[in-house]
């Protein structure tokens, strides 16, 4: 199983809109082919890349809603996966690192 397979499986219930799944996979790019053990890191990295692009372009309007939702969904999947595969200490570290990474992006660009 790879990252793409995991995303598709997790998106099935509850049903995630196909357009959102497609956008998440587009943001993942080649990382979608990584082993499913890497879902947390791949999704967080894709969310950070996409958020960086949106912030750099100042894209906060309604026409960017799907992209913003995809960033949110990738972040959610990253933390959901981390909670499934990491112990408490590992999850705390991943959460702290992820929050800092995404938070720094927002502070640098806004």
C-alpha positions in Angstrom: 0.0 0.0 0.0 1.3 3.5 -0.8 0.2 7.0 0.4 -2.3 7.4 -2.5 -4.0 4.1 -1.6 -4.2 5.1 2.0 -5.7 8.5 1.2 -8.3 6.9 -1.1 -9.2 4.2 1.5 -9.5 6.8 4.3 -11.5 9.1 2.1 -14.2 6.4 1.4 -15.9 6.6 4.8 -17.1 9.2 5.4 -17.2 9.9 1.7 -14.8 12.7 0.8 -15.8 14.6 -2.3 -13.8 13.3 -5.3 -12.6 16.8 -6.3 -11.1 17.2 -2.8 -9.3 13.8 -3.0 -8.0 14.7 -6.5 -6.7 18.0 -5.3 -5.0 16.3 -2.3 -3.3 13.8 -4.6 -2.2 16.6 -6.9 -0.6 18.4 -4.0 1.1 15.1 -3.0 2.6 14.7 -6.4 5.3 12.0 -6.5 5.0 11.6 -2.7 1.7 9.8 -3.4 3.8 6.8 -4.4 5.7 6.6 -1.1 5.1 3.7 1.2 2.0 4.0 3.4 4.2 4.1 6.4 5.1 7.6 5.3 1.6 9.0 5.1 2.1 11.4 8.0 5.3 13.0 6.7 4.1 13.0 3.0 0.8 14.6 3.8 2.3 17.3 6.1 5.0 18.1 3.6 2.4 18.4 0.8 0.2 20.6 3.0 3.2 22.8 3.8 4.2 23.1 0.1 0.6 24.0 -1.0 0.1 26.4 1.9 3.4 28.1 1.0 2.3 28.5 -2.6 -1.1 29.9 -1.6 0.4 32.3 0.9 3.1 33.5 -1.5 0.4 34.2 -4.2 -2.0 35.8 -1.7 -4.6 33.3 -2.7 -7.3 33.6 0.0 -10.4 34.2 -2.1 -13.3 32.0 -2.8 -11.7 30.7 -6.0 -9.0 29.1 -3.8 -11.4 27.4 -1.5 -10.7 23.9 -2.8 -7.0 24.4 -2.4 -7.4 25.6 1.1 -9.7 22.7 1.9 -7.1 20.3 0.5 -4.4 21.8 2.7 -6.7 21.3 5.7 -7.5 17.7 4.7 -3.9 16.8 4.1 -3.0 18.2 7.5 -5.9 16.3 9.1 -4.8 13.0 7.4 -1.2 13.6 8.5 -2.3 13.9 12.1 -4.8 11.1 11.9 -2.2 8.7 10.5 0.4 9.8 13.1 -2.1 9.0 15.8 -2.5 5.5 14.4 1.1 4.6 14.0 3.0 6.6 16.7 3.2 6.1 20.5 2.2 9.1 22.7 5.7 10.6 22.7 6.1 10.3 18.9 2.7 11.7 18.3 3.4 14.7 20.6 6.7 15.3 18.8 5.0 15.0 15.3 2.2 17.4 16.4 4.6 19.9 17.8 6.8 19.8 14.7 3.9 20.0 12.4 2.2 22.9 14.2 5.5 24.9 14.2 6.1 24.2 10.5 2.7 25.3 9.3 2.6 28.2 11.8 5.9 29.5 10.7 4.7 29.6 7.1 1.6 31.7 8.0 3.7 34.1 10.2 6.3 34.6 7.4 3.8 35.4 4.7 0.9 37.2 6.4 
